[in-house]
């Protein structure tokens, strides 16, 4: 019985070691995979440009939004 349990324990340890290696390989692949990296950089650049334009034209955009909402309010009120 003791020999049987030792074999089962050794098999479980081997499976755990193999699973650990597969997880490590998966994490390494995920961290070093560069697919889509260009798209991420492009999207971030577009977001930065949009934020910069919003900051530059803040007053104009605010006035435009107020005009549109004012006209909408007048239209709905009539």
N, C-alpha and C positions, 0 to 999 in steps of 0.2 A: 504494500500500500504506500509506503514511504517513497519507494522508487517511482511509482506512478505519479504521485504528487510532485516530486522533483522534476519529472519530465514535463508535466503540465505547466509548472512554474517557469521552466526554461523556455517552453514554447510561447508562453504569454509574454515573457521578457523579450523574446526575439520579435514577436509581433509588434510590441510597443516600440522597440528600437527601429523597426522598419517604418512604422507609422510616423515616428519622430523625424526620420530622414526624409520621408515624402513631404511632410509638412514644411520642413526647412527648405527643400527644393522648390516647393510651390511659392513660399514667401520670397525666396531669392528671385525666382522668375518674375513674380509680380513686381518687385521693387526695381528690377533692372530691365524690364520690358519697356521699350520706347515707342511702341505703337500708340498713335494718337497724341504723342507729345507735341507735335507741330500744331495740331488743332487746339490744344490747350493754350499754347502760347498765343496763337492767333486770337482766340476768344478773349483772353486776358487783355491783350493789346486793344481790342475793340472796346472792351468795357472801360479801360482807362481813357480812351479817346472820348467816349460818350460822356463820362463824368467830367472830363476837362471842358468839353463844350457846354455842358450844363452849368458849370461854375462860371465860365466866361459870359454866357448869355442868361444868367440867372434873372436879372431884372426884366429883360425882354420876355423870357418864358413866363415869368410870374404875371406880367401885364397881359400877355396873351391868354393865359389860363383864366384870369379874372374877367377879361372881356367875353370869352366863350361862356363861362358860367353865368355871367350877367345876362347875356342874350338868351341863354337857355332858361334862366329863371323868368325873364320877361315873357318868353314864348309860352312857358307852362302856365304862368299866371294869367295870361289872356284867355 
